[in-house]
Amino acid sequence: GIPNADPQPSQSWLATNEFPVLDLGCGEGSLSRQVFRDVSTTYCGIDLSRRALRIACRQWPEATWVWANADRTLPAMDESVDLVISLFGRRPVQEISRVLRPEARCVIAVPGEEDLMELRSEVQGTVALRNRWKLVVQEMAEGGLEFLEHHAWKAVVELEAATISDAMAMSYRAFRHSEKDRLERLMETRGQMSVTLSADLMLFRKA
């Protein structure tokens, strides 16, 4: 069975040694720069957006940035990585398992059930509460990754109109044409909106 959610994730989730950290779908690296600044020489961010990686290189030149498709082969040798991170991005289970050292860890984050529910109600006309994290646990187990902990996070924030589209696109990429039209109208008519942000974070270990 799956244990109950831990109330707070431990700092040890992101602890690293001298081995590399792989960040799948790192974007411009703003968050990672804050978390892994002390291990710049062993951090490697991977993303398909050249624009995001150019920004990352300017902001954090000490780290390593790789333009690659994280759905495919990860740019690392077998059992050479101390930590793999996928925050709302790709998670190629077999490749993650291949590059992790024995007992090394993997942190996965996916949108929670209530994530952007106000926006989804406006744009999609309904809110389907989907519990993703238990499916992710099963998925990762098939690749030989042992589930250790789960943390559910939620906050309500005020989003400006200019950031509404970005918020939806980050977690819900597949829009029908009618939904895009509704989103554009919403952005035109709302100056700001109270929105729920929700995420499920999971910690795994290579068995």
PyMOL commands that set and color helices and strands:
alter all, ss='L'
color gray80, all
select helices_A, chain A and resi 11-14+30-35+37-42+50-59+93-99+117-124+133-141+161-171+177-189
alter helices_A, ss='H'
color red, helices_A
select strands_A, chain A and resi 21-24+43-47+64-67+81-87+100-111+145-160+192-206
alter strands_A, ss='S'
color yellow, strands_A
deselect
rebuild
show_as cartoon
